[in-house]
Amino acid sequence: MRPGIHPDYHPVVFRDKAADFAFLTRSTITSSRTIEWEDGNTYPLVDIDISSASHPFWTGKGRILDTAGRVEKFERRYGKRSR
């Protein structure tokens, strides 16, 4: 790799406030806020809106849509298409 052209890649803590869940990973993102992690070190903190701990697909709390009803509604509104 050429020196001086790549962004700084460092440990960062991402926190999902909705699920009270945080994880430490590496990223190029910067933040002025910091947090003391479980290992005693201080890392930059980035708050995120959704993570695997709060996403409906990963938590199993997703809703199943009635797709058959949607198709019938579309056909009533626009007519059934003939081939």
PyMOL Python script that loads the backbone (N, CA, C, O; Angstrom):
from pymol import cmd

cmd.read_pdbstr("""\
ATOM      1  N   MET A   1       0.841  -1.181   0.000  1.00  0.00           N
ATOM      2  CA  MET A   1       0.000   0.000   0.000  1.00  0.00           C
ATOM      3  C   MET A   1       0.884   1.243   0.000  1.00  0.00           C
ATOM      4  O   MET A   1       1.945   1.275   0.624  1.00  0.00           O
ATOM      5  N   ARG A   2       0.429   2.239  -0.701  1.00  0.00           N
ATOM      6  CA  ARG A   2       1.170   3.491  -0.726  1.00  0.00           C
ATOM      7  C   ARG A   2       0.935   4.250   0.572  1.00  0.00           C
ATOM      8  O   ARG A   2      -0.212   4.382   1.002  1.00  0.00           O
ATOM      9  N   PRO A   3       1.970   4.742   1.196  1.00  0.00           N
ATOM     10  CA  PRO A   3       1.797   5.488   2.454  1.00  0.00           C
ATOM     11  C   PRO A   3       1.193   6.869   2.209  1.00  0.00           C
ATOM     12  O   PRO A   3       1.462   7.516   1.197  1.00  0.00           O
ATOM     13  N   GLY A   4       0.372   7.299   3.164  1.00  0.00           N
ATOM     14  CA  GLY A   4      -0.162   8.651   3.138  1.00  0.00           C
ATOM     15  C   GLY A   4      -1.439   8.861   2.348  1.00  0.00           C
ATOM     16  O   GLY A   4      -1.952   9.980   2.326  1.00  0.00           O
ATOM     17  N   ILE A   5      -1.985   7.819   1.687  1.00  0.00           N
ATOM     18  CA  ILE A   5      -3.206   8.027   0.912  1.00  0.00           C
ATOM     19  C   ILE A   5      -4.432   7.349   1.538  1.00  0.00           C
ATOM     20  O   ILE A   5      -5.556   7.567   1.084  1.00  0.00           O
ATOM     21  N   HIS A   6      -4.228   6.539   2.561  1.00  0.00           N
ATOM     22  CA  HIS A   6      -5.333   5.808   3.174  1.00  0.00           C
ATOM     23  C   HIS A   6      -5.769   6.480   4.473  1.00  0.00           C
ATOM     24  O   HIS A   6      -4.932   7.008   5.206  1.00  0.00           O
ATOM     25  N   PRO A   7      -7.090   6.466   4.769  1.00  0.00           N
ATOM     26  CA  PRO A   7      -7.556   7.045   6.032  1.00  0.00           C
ATOM     27  C   PRO A   7      -7.103   6.206   7.227  1.00  0.00           C
ATOM     28  O   PRO A   7      -6.764   5.031   7.089  1.00  0.00           O
ATOM     29  N   ASP A   8      -7.105   6.828   8.381  1.00  0.00           N
ATOM     30  CA  ASP A   8      -6.716   6.151   9.620  1.00  0.00           C
ATOM     31  C   ASP A   8      -7.757   5.088   9.972  1.00  0.00           C
ATOM     32  O   ASP A   8      -8.946   5.391  10.067  1.00  0.00           O
ATOM     33  N   TYR A   9      -7.319   3.867  10.163  1.00  0.00           N
ATOM     34  CA  TYR A   9      -8.182   2.729  10.478  1.00  0.00           C
ATOM     35  C   TYR A   9      -7.914   2.357  11.923  1.00  0.00           C
ATOM     36  O   TYR A   9      -6.825   1.885  12.251  1.00  0.00           O
ATOM     37  N   HIS A  10      -8.909   2.568  12.802  1.00  0.00           N
ATOM     38  CA  HIS A  10      -8.685   2.432  14.235  1.00  0.00           C
ATOM     39  C   HIS A  10      -9.901   1.802  14.919  1.00  0.00           C
ATOM     40  O   HIS A  10     -10.975   1.744  14.320  1.00  0.00           O
ATOM     41  N   PRO A  11      -9.753   1.327  16.170  1.00  0.00           N
ATOM     42  CA  PRO A  11     -10.887   0.763  16.906  1.00  0.00           C
ATOM     43  C   PRO A  11     -11.924   1.842  17.230  1.00  0.00           C
ATOM     44  O   PRO A  11     -11.577   2.962  17.606  1.00  0.00           O
ATOM     45  N   VAL A  12     -13.210   1.481  17.077  1.00  0.00           N
ATOM     46  CA  VAL A  12     -14.330   2.384  17.346  1.00  0.00           C
ATOM     47  C   VAL A  12     -15.440   1.573  18.006  1.00  0.00           C
ATOM     48  O   VAL A  12     -15.643   0.407  17.669  1.00  0.00           O
ATOM     49  N   VAL A  13     -16.162   2.191  18.950  1.00  0.00           N
ATOM     50  CA  VAL A  13     -17.312   1.554  19.575  1.00  0.00           C
ATOM     51  C   VAL A  13     -18.573   2.105  18.930  1.00  0.00           C
ATOM     52  O   VAL A  13     -18.782   3.318  18.898  1.00  0.00           O
ATOM     53  N   PHE A  14     -19.420   1.207  18.413  1.00  0.00           N
ATOM     54  CA  PHE A  14     -20.723   1.577  17.878  1.00  0.00           C
ATOM     55  C   PHE A  14     -21.768   1.183  18.916  1.00  0.00           C
ATOM     56  O   PHE A  14     -21.736   0.073  19.448  1.00  0.00           O
ATOM     57  N   ARG A  15     -22.701   2.105  19.203  1.00  0.00           N
ATOM     58  CA  ARG A  15     -23.707   1.855  20.238  1.00  0.00           C
ATOM     59  C   ARG A  15     -25.105   2.044  19.665  1.00  0.00           C
ATOM     60  O   ARG A  15     -25.409   3.074  19.064  1.00  0.00           O
ATOM     61  N   ASP A  16     -25.947   1.039  19.860  1.00  0.00           N
ATOM     62  CA  ASP A  16     -27.358   1.096  19.487  1.00  0.00           C
ATOM     63  C   ASP A  16     -28.129   1.427  20.755  1.00  0.00           C
ATOM     64  O   ASP A  16     -28.333   0.568  21.613  1.00  0.00           O
ATOM     65  N   LYS A  17     -28.554   2.676  20.866  1.00  0.00           N
ATOM     66  CA  LYS A  17     -29.226   3.108  22.097  1.00  0.00           C
ATOM     67  C   LYS A  17     -30.599   2.462  22.260  1.00  0.00           C
ATOM     68  O   LYS A  17     -31.048   2.267  23.390  1.00  0.00           O
ATOM     69  N   ALA A  18     -31.278   2.124  21.159  1.00  0.00           N
ATOM     70  CA  ALA A  18     -32.608   1.528  21.244  1.00  0.00           C
ATOM     71  C   ALA A  18     -32.558   0.155  21.904  1.00  0.00           C
ATOM     72  O   ALA A  18     -33.480  -0.220  22.629  1.00  0.00           O
ATOM     73  N   ALA A  19     -31.488  -0.594  21.657  1.00  0.00           N
ATOM     74  CA  ALA A  19     -31.385  -1.949  22.202  1.00  0.00           C
ATOM     75  C   ALA A  19     -30.398  -2.032  23.360  1.00  0.00           C
ATOM     76  O   ALA A  19     -30.191  -3.111  23.914  1.00  0.00           O
ATOM     77  N   ASP A  20     -29.791  -0.919  23.732  1.00  0.00           N
ATOM     78  CA  ASP A  20     -28.780  -0.895  24.783  1.00  0.00           C
ATOM     79  C   ASP A  20     -27.698  -1.938  24.478  1.00  0.00           C
ATOM     80  O   ASP A  20     -27.398  -2.813  25.290  1.00  0.00           O
ATOM     81  N   PHE A  21     -27.132  -1.809  23.287  1.00  0.00           N
ATOM     82  CA  PHE A  21     -26.160  -2.771  22.775  1.00  0.00           C
ATOM     83  C   PHE A  21     -24.989  -2.009  22.171  1.00  0.00           C
ATOM     84  O   PHE A  21     -25.197  -1.041  21.439  1.00  0.00           O
ATOM     85  N   ALA A  22     -23.780  -2.423  22.460  1.00  0.00           N
ATOM     86  CA  ALA A  22     -22.590  -1.777  21.910  1.00  0.00           C
ATOM     87  C   ALA A  22     -21.589  -2.842  21.486  1.00  0.00           C
ATOM     88  O   ALA A  22     -21.519  -3.922  22.073  1.00  0.00           O
ATOM     89  N   PHE A  23     -20.822  -2.520  20.461  1.00  0.00           N
ATOM     90  CA  PHE A  23     -19.782  -3.448  20.014  1.00  0.00           C
ATOM     91  C   PHE A  23     -18.566  -2.674  19.543  1.00  0.00           C
ATOM     92  O   PHE A  23     -18.667  -1.559  19.032  1.00  0.00           O
ATOM     93  N   LEU A  24     -17.419  -3.297  19.731  1.00  0.00           N
ATOM     94  CA  LEU A  24     -16.137  -2.710  19.366  1.00  0.00           C
ATOM     95  C   LEU A  24     -15.676  -3.333  18.057  1.00  0.00           C
ATOM     96  O   LEU A  24     -15.637  -4.554  17.912  1.00  0.00           O
ATOM     97  N   THR A  25     -15.330  -2.479  17.117  1.00  0.00           N
ATOM     98  CA  THR A  25     -14.818  -2.945  15.828  1.00  0.00           C
ATOM     99  C   THR A  25     -13.833  -1.912  15.308  1.00  0.00           C
ATOM    100  O   THR A  25     -13.544  -0.931  15.993  1.00  0.00           O
ATOM    101  N   ARG A  26     -13.321  -2.120  14.122  1.00  0.00           N
ATOM    102  CA  ARG A  26     -12.385  -1.160  13.528  1.00  0.00           C
ATOM    103  C   ARG A  26     -13.088  -0.427  12.397  1.00  0.00           C
ATOM    104  O   ARG A  26     -13.880  -1.018  11.663  1.00  0.00           O
ATOM    105  N   SER A  27     -12.797   0.872  12.256  1.00  0.00           N
ATOM    106  CA  SER A  27     -13.436   1.681  11.235  1.00  0.00           C
ATOM    107  C   SER A  27     -12.586   2.913  10.946  1.00  0.00           C
ATOM    108  O   SER A  27     -11.642   3.218  11.674  1.00  0.00           O
ATOM    109  N   THR A  28     -12.935   3.610   9.878  1.00  0.00           N
ATOM    110  CA  THR A  28     -12.274   4.871   9.546  1.00  0.00           C
ATOM    111  C   THR A  28     -13.085   6.067  10.014  1.00  0.00           C
ATOM    112  O   THR A  28     -12.640   7.205   9.867  1.00  0.00           O
ATOM    113  N   ILE A  29     -14.269   5.834  10.577  1.00  0.00           N
ATOM    114  CA  ILE A  29     -15.127   6.917  11.039  1.00  0.00           C
ATOM    115  C   ILE A  29     -14.491   7.620  12.240  1.00  0.00           C
ATOM    116  O   ILE A  29     -13.790   6.996  13.038  1.00  0.00           O
ATOM    117  N   THR A  30     -14.741   8.915  12.357  1.00  0.00           N
ATOM    118  CA  THR A  30     -14.213   9.679  13.481  1.00  0.00           C
ATOM    119  C   THR A  30     -15.365  10.225  14.312  1.00  0.00           C
ATOM    120  O   THR A  30     -16.474  10.410  13.812  1.00  0.00           O
ATOM    121  N   SER A  31     -15.091  10.474  15.565  1.00  0.00           N
ATOM    122  CA  SER A  31     -16.100  11.011  16.475  1.00  0.00           C
ATOM    123  C   SER A  31     -15.409  11.795  17.576  1.00  0.00           C
ATOM    124  O   SER A  31     -14.316  11.439  18.016  1.00  0.00           O
ATOM    125  N   SER A  32     -16.056  12.860  18.013  1.00  0.00           N
ATOM    126  CA  SER A  32     -15.487  13.643  19.110  1.00  0.00           C
ATOM    127  C   SER A  32     -15.881  13.059  20.467  1.00  0.00           C
ATOM    128  O   SER A  32     -15.286  13.406  21.487  1.00  0.00           O
ATOM    129  N   ARG A  33     -16.887  12.170  20.485  1.00  0.00           N
ATOM    130  CA  ARG A  33     -17.321  11.542  21.737  1.00  0.00           C
ATOM    131  C   ARG A  33     -16.514  10.276  21.982  1.00  0.00           C
ATOM    132  O   ARG A  33     -16.118   9.593  21.037  1.00  0.00           O
ATOM    133  N   THR A  34     -16.271   9.965  23.240  1.00  0.00           N
ATOM    134  CA  THR A  34     -15.507   8.774  23.603  1.00  0.00           C
ATOM    135  C   THR A  34     -16.238   7.982  24.678  1.00  0.00           C
ATOM    136  O   THR A  34     -17.147   8.489  25.335  1.00  0.00           O
ATOM    137  N   ILE A  35     -15.827   6.737  24.843  1.00  0.00           N
ATOM    138  CA  ILE A  35     -16.405   5.871  25.869  1.00  0.00           C
ATOM    139  C   ILE A  35     -15.293   4.971  26.390  1.00  0.00           C
ATOM    140  O   ILE A  35     -14.388   4.587  25.650  1.00  0.00           O
ATOM    141  N   GLU A  36     -15.377   4.642  27.674  1.00  0.00           N
ATOM    142  CA  GLU A  36     -14.424   3.693  28.240  1.00  0.00           C
ATOM    143  C   GLU A  36     -14.998   2.302  28.060  1.00  0.00           C
ATOM    144  O   GLU A  36     -16.091   2.005  28.543  1.00  0.00           O
ATOM    145  N   TRP A  37     -14.261   1.454  27.367  1.00  0.00           N
ATOM    146  CA  TRP A  37     -14.722   0.115  27.045  1.00  0.00           C
ATOM    147  C   TRP A  37     -14.388  -0.856  28.170  1.00  0.00           C
ATOM    148  O   TRP A  37     -13.694  -0.487  29.118  1.00  0.00           O
ATOM    149  N   GLU A  38     -14.868  -2.080  28.077  1.00  0.00           N
ATOM    150  CA  GLU A  38     -14.696  -3.098  29.110  1.00  0.00           C
ATOM    151  C   GLU A  38     -13.239  -3.426  29.401  1.00  0.00           C
ATOM    152  O   GLU A  38     -12.913  -3.872  30.502  1.00  0.00           O
ATOM    153  N   ASP A  39     -12.364  -3.211  28.430  1.00  0.00           N
ATOM    154  CA  ASP A  39     -10.951  -3.519  28.625  1.00  0.00           C
ATOM    155  C   ASP A  39     -10.190  -2.379  29.304  1.00  0.00           C
ATOM    156  O   ASP A  39      -8.982  -2.484  29.514  1.00  0.00           O
ATOM    157  N   GLY A  40     -10.886  -1.292  29.650  1.00  0.00           N
ATOM    158  CA  GLY A  40     -10.267  -0.167  30.330  1.00  0.00           C
ATOM    159  C   GLY A  40      -9.731   0.910  29.413  1.00  0.00           C
ATOM    160  O   GLY A  40      -9.326   1.970  29.891  1.00  0.00           O
ATOM    161  N   ASN A  41      -9.715   0.677  28.112  1.00  0.00           N
ATOM    162  CA  ASN A  41      -9.254   1.674  27.156  1.00  0.00           C
ATOM    163  C   ASN A  41     -10.391   2.595  26.734  1.00  0.00           C
ATOM    164  O   ASN A  41     -11.563   2.233  26.840  1.00  0.00           O
ATOM    165  N   THR A  42     -10.046   3.772  26.260  1.00  0.00           N
ATOM    166  CA  THR A  42     -11.024   4.747  25.785  1.00  0.00           C
ATOM    167  C   THR A  42     -11.016   4.745  24.264  1.00  0.00           C
ATOM    168  O   THR A  42      -9.961   4.837  23.636  1.00  0.00           O
ATOM    169  N   TYR A  43     -12.216   4.636  23.673  1.00  0.00           N
ATOM    170  CA  TYR A  43     -12.368   4.569  22.223  1.00  0.00           C
ATOM    171  C   TYR A  43     -13.377   5.621  21.765  1.00  0.00           C
ATOM    172  O   TYR A  43     -14.212   6.059  22.556  1.00  0.00           O
ATOM    173  N   PRO A  44     -13.311   6.031  20.499  1.00  0.00           N
ATOM    174  CA  PRO A  44     -14.342   6.921  19.955  1.00  0.00           C
ATOM    175  C   PRO A  44     -15.691   6.211  19.958  1.00  0.00           C
ATOM    176  O   PRO A  44     -15.757   4.997  19.767  1.00  0.00           O
ATOM    177  N   LEU A  45     -16.760   6.964  20.173  1.00  0.00           N
ATOM    178  CA  LEU A  45     -18.110   6.411  20.263  1.00  0.00           C
ATOM    179  C   LEU A  45     -18.966   6.965  19.138  1.00  0.00           C
ATOM    180  O   LEU A  45     -18.993   8.172  18.899  1.00  0.00           O
ATOM    181  N   VAL A  46     -19.676   6.058  18.440  1.00  0.00           N
ATOM    182  CA  VAL A  46     -20.604   6.444  17.385  1.00  0.00           C
ATOM    183  C   VAL A  46     -21.954   5.823  17.719  1.00  0.00           C
ATOM    184  O   VAL A  46     -22.056   4.603  17.852  1.00  0.00           O
ATOM    185  N   ASP A  47     -23.002   6.653  17.857  1.00  0.00           N
ATOM    186  CA  ASP A  47     -24.353   6.149  18.106  1.00  0.00           C
ATOM    187  C   ASP A  47     -25.015   5.845  16.766  1.00  0.00           C
ATOM    188  O   ASP A  47     -24.942   6.640  15.828  1.00  0.00           O
ATOM    189  N   ILE A  48     -25.664   4.682  16.689  1.00  0.00           N
ATOM    190  CA  ILE A  48     -26.335   4.269  15.466  1.00  0.00           C
ATOM    191  C   ILE A  48     -27.816   4.059  15.752  1.00  0.00           C
ATOM    192  O   ILE A  48     -28.206   3.807  16.891  1.00  0.00           O
ATOM    193  N   ASP A  49     -28.639   4.165  14.712  1.00  0.00           N
ATOM    194  CA  ASP A  49     -30.084   4.046  14.864  1.00  0.00           C
ATOM    195  C   ASP A  49     -30.542   2.598  14.992  1.00  0.00           C
ATOM    196  O   ASP A  49     -31.476   2.303  15.737  1.00  0.00           O
ATOM    197  N   ILE A  50     -29.890   1.702  14.272  1.00  0.00           N
ATOM    198  CA  ILE A  50     -30.343   0.321  14.260  1.00  0.00           C
ATOM    199  C   ILE A  50     -29.142  -0.605  14.098  1.00  0.00           C
ATOM    200  O   ILE A  50     -28.181  -0.276  13.402  1.00  0.00           O
ATOM    201  N   SER A  51     -29.206  -1.750  14.736  1.00  0.00           N
ATOM    202  CA  SER A  51     -28.159  -2.761  14.619  1.00  0.00           C
ATOM    203  C   SER A  51     -28.831  -4.131  14.605  1.00  0.00           C
ATOM    204  O   SER A  51     -30.059  -4.220  14.590  1.00  0.00           O
ATOM    205  N   SER A  52     -28.046  -5.177  14.610  1.00  0.00           N
ATOM    206  CA  SER A  52     -28.625  -6.518  14.621  1.00  0.00           C
ATOM    207  C   SER A  52     -29.410  -6.787  15.902  1.00  0.00           C
ATOM    208  O   SER A  52     -30.265  -7.672  15.928  1.00  0.00           O
ATOM    209  N   ALA A  53     -29.131  -6.043  16.951  1.00  0.00           N
ATOM    210  CA  ALA A  53     -29.840  -6.232  18.221  1.00  0.00           C
ATOM    211  C   ALA A  53     -31.224  -5.605  18.210  1.00  0.00           C
ATOM    212  O   ALA A  53     -32.060  -5.962  19.040  1.00  0.00           O
ATOM    213  N   SER A  54     -31.491  -4.675  17.289  1.00  0.00           N
ATOM    214  CA  SER A  54     -32.799  -4.027  17.260  1.00  0.00           C
ATOM    215  C   SER A  54     -33.508  -4.146  15.917  1.00  0.00           C
ATOM    216  O   SER A  54     -34.643  -3.687  15.787  1.00  0.00           O
ATOM    217  N   HIS A  55     -32.876  -4.745  14.920  1.00  0.00           N
ATOM    218  CA  HIS A  55     -33.499  -4.869  13.600  1.00  0.00           C
ATOM    219  C   HIS A  55     -34.554  -5.981  13.629  1.00  0.00           C
ATOM    220  O   HIS A  55     -34.283  -7.073  14.128  1.00  0.00           O
ATOM    221  N   PRO A  56     -35.754  -5.713  13.096  1.00  0.00           N
ATOM    222  CA  PRO A  56     -36.830  -6.717  13.155  1.00  0.00           C
ATOM    223  C   PRO A  56     -36.477  -8.049  12.505  1.00  0.00           C
ATOM    224  O   PRO A  56     -36.922  -9.094  12.981  1.00  0.00           O
ATOM    225  N   PHE A  57     -35.702  -8.041  11.447  1.00  0.00           N
ATOM    226  CA  PHE A  57     -35.344  -9.308  10.796  1.00  0.00           C
ATOM    227  C   PHE A  57     -34.499 -10.178  11.713  1.00  0.00           C
ATOM    228  O   PHE A  57     -34.732 -11.384  11.804  1.00  0.00           O
ATOM    229  N   TRP A  58     -33.535  -9.598  12.386  1.00  0.00           N
ATOM    230  CA  TRP A  58     -32.618 -10.371  13.230  1.00  0.00           C
ATOM    231  C   TRP A  58     -33.205 -10.696  14.597  1.00  0.00           C
ATOM    232  O   TRP A  58     -32.780 -11.663  15.231  1.00  0.00           O
ATOM    233  N   THR A  59     -34.172  -9.910  15.065  1.00  0.00           N
ATOM    234  CA  THR A  59     -34.769 -10.176  16.371  1.00  0.00           C
ATOM    235  C   THR A  59     -35.968 -11.102  16.276  1.00  0.00           C
ATOM    236  O   THR A  59     -36.435 -11.609  17.296  1.00  0.00           O
ATOM    237  N   GLY A  60     -36.482 -11.336  15.060  1.00  0.00           N
ATOM    238  CA  GLY A  60     -37.650 -12.201  14.891  1.00  0.00           C
ATOM    239  C   GLY A  60     -38.957 -11.494  15.173  1.00  0.00           C
ATOM    240  O   GLY A  60     -39.990 -12.153  15.296  1.00  0.00           O
ATOM    241  N   LYS A  61     -38.951 -10.191  15.277  1.00  0.00           N
ATOM    242  CA  LYS A  61     -40.158  -9.430  15.564  1.00  0.00           C
ATOM    243  C   LYS A  61     -40.706  -8.738  14.319  1.00  0.00           C
ATOM    244  O   LYS A  61     -41.454  -7.765  14.411  1.00  0.00           O
ATOM    245  N   GLY A  62     -40.321  -9.254  13.159  1.00  0.00           N
ATOM    246  CA  GLY A  62     -40.769  -8.661  11.900  1.00  0.00           C
ATOM    247  C   GLY A  62     -42.226  -8.984  11.628  1.00  0.00           C
ATOM    248  O   GLY A  62     -42.757  -9.987  12.106  1.00  0.00           O
ATOM    249  N   ARG A  63     -42.866  -8.118  10.850  1.00  0.00           N
ATOM    250  CA  ARG A  63     -44.256  -8.348  10.483  1.00  0.00           C
ATOM    251  C   ARG A  63     -44.299  -9.035   9.124  1.00  0.00           C
ATOM    252  O   ARG A  63     -43.472  -8.762   8.254  1.00  0.00           O
ATOM    253  N   ILE A  64     -45.259  -9.920   8.951  1.00  0.00           N
ATOM    254  CA  ILE A  64     -45.470 -10.572   7.670  1.00  0.00           C
ATOM    255  C   ILE A  64     -46.594  -9.826   6.965  1.00  0.00           C
ATOM    256  O   ILE A  64     -47.693  -9.689   7.502  1.00  0.00           O
ATOM    257  N   LEU A  65     -46.312  -9.351   5.772  1.00  0.00           N
ATOM    258  CA  LEU A  65     -47.307  -8.598   5.017  1.00  0.00           C
ATOM    259  C   LEU A  65     -48.220  -9.539   4.263  1.00  0.00           C
ATOM    260  O   LEU A  65     -47.810 -10.619   3.839  1.00  0.00           O
ATOM    261  N   ASP A  66     -49.458  -9.121   4.102  1.00  0.00           N
ATOM    262  CA  ASP A  66     -50.432  -9.884   3.355  1.00  0.00           C
ATOM    263  C   ASP A  66     -50.267  -9.553   1.877  1.00  0.00           C
ATOM    264  O   ASP A  66     -50.917  -8.641   1.366  1.00  0.00           O
ATOM    265  N   THR A  67     -49.411 -10.281   1.201  1.00  0.00           N
ATOM    266  CA  THR A  67     -49.136  -9.970  -0.200  1.00  0.00           C
ATOM    267  C   THR A  67     -50.286 -10.370  -1.107  1.00  0.00           C
ATOM    268  O   THR A  67     -50.499  -9.729  -2.137  1.00  0.00           O
ATOM    269  N   ALA A  68     -51.033 -11.408  -0.757  1.00  0.00           N
ATOM    270  CA  ALA A  68     -52.165 -11.814  -1.593  1.00  0.00           C
ATOM    271  C   ALA A  68     -53.219 -10.714  -1.604  1.00  0.00           C
ATOM    272  O   ALA A  68     -53.800 -10.427  -2.651  1.00  0.00           O
ATOM    273  N   GLY A  69     -53.467 -10.111  -0.483  1.00  0.00           N
ATOM    274  CA  GLY A  69     -54.429  -9.012  -0.426  1.00  0.00           C
ATOM    275  C   GLY A  69     -53.976  -7.813  -1.227  1.00  0.00           C
ATOM    276  O   GLY A  69     -54.808  -7.111  -1.801  1.00  0.00           O
ATOM    277  N   ARG A  70     -52.707  -7.565  -1.283  1.00  0.00           N
ATOM    278  CA  ARG A  70     -52.179  -6.438  -2.055  1.00  0.00           C
ATOM    279  C   ARG A  70     -52.354  -6.672  -3.549  1.00  0.00           C
ATOM    280  O   ARG A  70     -52.695  -5.751  -4.290  1.00  0.00           O
ATOM    281  N   VAL A  71     -52.122  -7.904  -3.989  1.00  0.00           N
ATOM    282  CA  VAL A  71     -52.284  -8.224  -5.404  1.00  0.00           C
ATOM    283  C   VAL A  71     -53.743  -8.079  -5.808  1.00  0.00           C
ATOM    284  O   VAL A  71     -54.044  -7.502  -6.853  1.00  0.00           O
ATOM    285  N   GLU A  72     -54.643  -8.593  -4.994  1.00  0.00           N
ATOM    286  CA  GLU A  72     -56.074  -8.487  -5.296  1.00  0.00           C
ATOM    287  C   GLU A  72     -56.520  -7.029  -5.327  1.00  0.00           C
ATOM    288  O   GLU A  72     -57.326  -6.649  -6.175  1.00  0.00           O
ATOM    289  N   LYS A  73     -56.019  -6.230  -4.435  1.00  0.00           N
ATOM    290  CA  LYS A  73     -56.359  -4.809  -4.417  1.00  0.00           C
ATOM    291  C   LYS A  73     -55.857  -4.119  -5.694  1.00  0.00           C
ATOM    292  O   LYS A  73     -56.559  -3.289  -6.272  1.00  0.00           O
ATOM    293  N   PHE A  74     -54.648  -4.463  -6.125  1.00  0.00           N
ATOM    294  CA  PHE A  74     -54.097  -3.903  -7.353  1.00  0.00           C
ATOM    295  C   PHE A  74     -54.952  -4.309  -8.560  1.00  0.00           C
ATOM    296  O   PHE A  74     -55.244  -3.486  -9.427  1.00  0.00           O
ATOM    297  N   GLU A  75     -55.350  -5.585  -8.606  1.00  0.00           N
ATOM    298  CA  GLU A  75     -56.154  -6.065  -9.731  1.00  0.00           C
ATOM    299  C   GLU A  75     -57.530  -5.411  -9.741  1.00  0.00           C
ATOM    300  O   GLU A  75     -58.052  -5.118 -10.817  1.00  0.00           O
ATOM    301  N   ARG A  76     -58.133  -5.173  -8.584  1.00  0.00           N
ATOM    302  CA  ARG A  76     -59.421  -4.478  -8.522  1.00  0.00           C
ATOM    303  C   ARG A  76     -59.292  -3.043  -9.013  1.00  0.00           C
ATOM    304  O   ARG A  76     -60.171  -2.536  -9.709  1.00  0.00           O
ATOM    305  N   ARG A  77     -58.202  -2.398  -8.651  1.00  0.00           N
ATOM    306  CA  ARG A  77     -58.019  -0.997  -9.002  1.00  0.00           C
ATOM    307  C   ARG A  77     -57.691  -0.809 -10.478  1.00  0.00           C
ATOM    308  O   ARG A  77     -58.231   0.095 -11.117  1.00  0.00           O
ATOM    309  N   TYR A  78     -56.820  -1.640 -11.027  1.00  0.00           N
ATOM    310  CA  TYR A  78     -56.327  -1.438 -12.391  1.00  0.00           C
ATOM    311  C   TYR A  78     -56.800  -2.497 -13.376  1.00  0.00           C
ATOM    312  O   TYR A  78     -56.479  -2.418 -14.561  1.00  0.00           O
ATOM    313  N   GLY A  79     -57.540  -3.465 -12.919  1.00  0.00           N
ATOM    314  CA  GLY A  79     -58.023  -4.513 -13.806  1.00  0.00           C
ATOM    315  C   GLY A  79     -56.992  -5.597 -13.984  1.00  0.00           C
ATOM    316  O   GLY A  79     -55.787  -5.356 -13.908  1.00  0.00           O
ATOM    317  N   LYS A  80     -57.488  -6.803 -14.225  1.00  0.00           N
ATOM    318  CA  LYS A  80     -56.591  -7.923 -14.429  1.00  0.00           C
ATOM    319  C   LYS A  80     -56.027  -7.856 -15.835  1.00  0.00           C
ATOM    320  O   LYS A  80     -56.752  -7.558 -16.784  1.00  0.00           O
ATOM    321  N   ARG A  81     -54.784  -8.121 -15.970  1.00  0.00           N
ATOM    322  CA  ARG A  81     -54.099  -8.016 -17.251  1.00  0.00           C
ATOM    323  C   ARG A  81     -54.262  -9.301 -18.038  1.00  0.00           C
ATOM    324  O   ARG A  81     -54.020 -10.390 -17.517  1.00  0.00           O
ATOM    325  N   SER A  82     -54.669  -9.178 -19.286  1.00  0.00           N
ATOM    326  CA  SER A  82     -54.838 -10.386 -20.118  1.00  0.00           C
ATOM    327  C   SER A  82     -53.627 -10.526 -21.026  1.00  0.00           C
ATOM    328  O   SER A  82     -52.983  -9.540 -21.385  1.00  0.00           O
ATOM    329  N   ARG A  83     -53.333 -11.756 -21.389  1.00  0.00           N
ATOM    330  CA  ARG A  83     -52.163 -12.014 -22.227  1.00  0.00           C
ATOM    331  C   ARG A  83     -52.536 -12.125 -23.666  1.00  0.00           C
ATOM    332  O   ARG A  83     -51.670 -12.341 -24.513  1.00  0.00           O
TER     333      ARG A  83
END
""", "prot")
cmd.dss("prot")
cmd.show_as("cartoon", "prot")
cmd.util.cbc("prot")
cmd.orient("prot")
